[in-house]
Every structure is written in C-alpha cells, then in structure tokens.
Amino acid sequence: MERRAVVLAEAAIVSATDCDAAIALDHPLALAPGATAVRSEEWTDMRLVRECLESNEAAWSALIDKYKRLIYSIPVKYGLSPDEASDIFQETCVELLAALPRLREPRALPKWLMQVTAHKCAHLKERERRLPQAYSADPDDDALGRLADGGRPMDQLLLGVEREQALRDAVAALSPRCRKLIQMLFFESPARPYKEIAERLEMSCGSIGFIRGRCLQKLRAQLRKNGFR
C-alpha cells in the first residue's frame, strides 16, 4: 500500500509548467523510464481505476491524461489565474489518489472530479474573501449548493463542463484520421487552410469536405452512444 501511494503520488504531483504544457499541447503526462504508455480511450474508467489500484503508473498517467482538461477547465471558468488553476489541478489529482480505493462506482468518476474541483475553486474564492468554509470530498457527495464566481449557478457551470468532457470523449473514440481532421478543423485557432490539412493527412483538398461530413456523422453517433443530448 505504501509503495503504491509513493508511485502514484509521484505521478500525480505535476509542476505548474508541466501541467500547462500538457494541457495546451495535448500531450500525455510524462511516464517514468521503462513504463508503457496506455491510450486512455482504449480502457474503460473501471479498468483504469483497477489498474491504478494495482500500482500501474501507465494507467494513472492515462487516467490523468483523460481528465486533465475536465479538471483544469473548472478553475479557468471560475476566473482563477494559471498558477491557481495549476494548484487546483495538483490538489485534485492528490485527492483522487486518496479517494480511488473508496470510489464505489468508477463510472461516476467524471462527476466526482467535477464536484471536488468545483468545491476547491469555491473554497479558494471564499478564502480570498476571508470566508473559508469546509467542504466534503466524499466520492459520493452530491451536495453542490454554492454559486460559481460571477453569480453563475454551479450546476449550470458543471453541466457545461460535463458536456465539454462528453465531446472530448467522443472525439477521442473516433478513428485517428477522423480525430485529427476534427481537431484541425474545429479545435485549432487560427484554423488551418485546407491545403495544409490535406498535406498533413495525406488526402486531396477536394475530399476534405466529404470526409469531414462522414467524420461528423460518426461523431454525432458516438455522442448519442455516450448519452449526450
């Protein structure tokens, strides 16, 4: 147990610079030498959690890689600074490490991460206002009554975060070509010209529109499969 905690904690404690770079560049978090990478979309959350509890560092890296944007997006929506967002990210990872053995339903992990991260953001805001309040980090806690910064109800903020994560999961489940095409067309700013996309994906410019339509159909089907409405 102690060795497992050491291995996973070392993987969880990411510096602010590494955290920002991993999120901005869409790179998985670094693994220790000799560790085998795991693509997060290839394993279910249940398997990732099980492997993490067995001290599989690659599974822990894949789990954090899968949900790093979900975690990081919440302090950003709260208007926290990059340093504060990175601190929240690290604290949430450490809390996740401690909570994994008590997480009775791995499929509830995204909701738990949103709850814990949002509570930490609210707690930080309250501390800045010199009104600190305790919060519960129980994996099955559903008490979310506070308001996000700016008066936006927390449940609305978390609903938006949940939908964003559903979209990320659906894109990750696409074929490599569709995933890269969707990312280049809709997730990059400024958008790349068709000629550059065609060269990168080794396809003709004239075929991009047709392939884009097929990929969007697959994306919509994956969203429906994931329960996205």
N, C-alpha and C positions, 0 to 999 in steps of 0.2 A: 504493500500500500504506500509506504513512504517513498520507495523508488519510483512508483508510478506518478506520485504527486510531483516529485522533482522533475521527471522527464516532461510531463505535461505543462507544468508551470513554466519551465524554461522556454517551451514553445509558445506559451501564451503571452509572456512579457515581451511585447514588441515596442521598440523605441518609437517616439513620435514621428521621426523621419521615415522609418521603415513602414509605419502604418500608413502615412500619407502616400508614400510611393507605391505601396502595394495596391491601394485603392485607386489611385489616379492612373496607374499604368496597367491595371488589370492583370497583375502578376500574382501567382500564389505566393504565400509566405514561405520564406526560406526553410529548408529542411537541414537537419544535421547531416554531415557526410555519411554516405552509406545508406541513408533512408530512401525508400522507394516511394515516388510520388503517387498519389491517388487522385483521380479526377472526381470532384465532388458529385457531379451529375451521374456518375456510374454507380454510386452506392446510395441506398436509402438512408434517411436520418437514423433509423433504427440500427442499421448496420454500422454507421459511423460512430454512434454513441457506444455500441457494444465494443467496437474495436478500440475506441478511446479508453474505455474502462479496462482494457487489456494492455494498456501502455503502448498502443500503436501510434507512434509520433506522426506517421504519414496520415493517419486517419484524423488526428487532431488538426494538422495543418489543413487538410481538405475541408474539415468542418468549419474552421475559421474562415477559410477562403470562400466558402459558400455563403456565409452570412456576414462577412465583413462590411459589405455595403449596407445591409439592413441595419446593422449596429451603428455604423458611422453616420448614416443619413439622419438619424434621430437628433443627435446634438446639433447637426447642421440646421435642421428645421427649427430647433429651439433658438437659433441665432448665437450659438456658442462659438468661441474662437477656435481656430485649428488646434491650438495646444490643448484647450479644454476638451475638444472633441476627441483628441487622441488619448487624453487621460480617461475619459469615459469609456472609450473603446477598450483600453487595457483593463480597467476595473471590471468591465462586463465580462471580459474573457476569463479573468481570475475567478469571478463569481460563478461563471459557467462551469469551470473546472471543479469547484467545490460542490456544485449542485447536481452534476451528472449522475452520481450514484443514487440520488433521490428523485430523479426525473422518471416518474412512473409511465409517462406516455411520450416517447420520443417525437411523435408526430405533432405534439404541442410545443416543440422547441422554438419555432419562429415566434409564436405568441409570447412565450416566456421571455425570450430575448428582447422583444419589443417592450414588454412590461418593465423588466428590470432596467433596461437602458433609459426608458422614459422617466422612471422613478429617480434614477441617478441624475438625470438632467434637471428635473424639477427640484430635487434636493439641492443641487448646486445653485440653482437660481434663488431658492429660498435662503440658502446660506449667504449668498451675496447680499440679500436684503436683510440679513441678520435675523432671519426667522427660520432656523433649522428645524426640520421635522423628521422623525424616524419613518422608515418605510419597511414593508415586509418584502423579503426576497424569496419567499417560499415558492417552489416551482409551480404550484397550483393556485397561487394567489391571483384573484380576479378583481381585486379592489383597485379601480383606477378612477378616482373621482376628481383628480386635480385638473387644473387648466394649464394648457401649454402657454408658452410665452406669447404675449400679444393677444391673449384672450381667446385663442382658438381652443375649443374643447379637445381634450386629449384623445377621446375616442375617435374624433374625426382625423386628427393627426396620424394616429396609429392605423386607421383604416387606409389612409393614403400610402403609408409605409408598407402595409401588408400587400396592397395591390402592386406596388413597385417591385416587391420581392417576388410576387407571383409572375410578373412579367420577366424578371431576370431568370427565374427557374425555367420558364417556358422557352426562352431563348437558348438557355444552356442545354436543353433537351433536343434541340434541332441538330441536323447533320452539320459537320464542320463547315461545309460551303455555305449553307443557309445561314448559319450563325455568324460567319464572317461578313456575309453580304448584308444582313440585317444591321449588324453593328456599324458597318461602314456607311450605310445609307441613313440610319436614323439615330445613332448614338454618338457620332463624332461631330465636332464643331471646330472649324467650318466643315461642311460636307465635302467629301472628295468628288472630283469630277468623274464622270462615267469612264473616261479613258483610263484613269489611274486605277479605278476599281477593276476594270476588265483586265488590265495587266497584272494586278496583284492576284486575281482569282483565276487567271488564265482562261478567260472566256471572251467572246466578242461583245462589243458595245451594244450591238443590236439585240443580243439575247438577254441583257440585264433586266429589261422590263418584264419579260415573260418569266424569267427565273424568280424575280422579286415577287411576282404575283403568286407563284407556286409556294414560295417560302412563307409568304404572309398567310396563305391558306393553312399551311402546316402549323404556323404559329398560333392562329386562331383555334385550330383543333386542339393543340396542346394546352392552351389556356382553358378551354372548356373541360378538358380532361382533368386539369388541376383544380376545377371548381371555380374558375374566375368568371365573374358576372359583370 
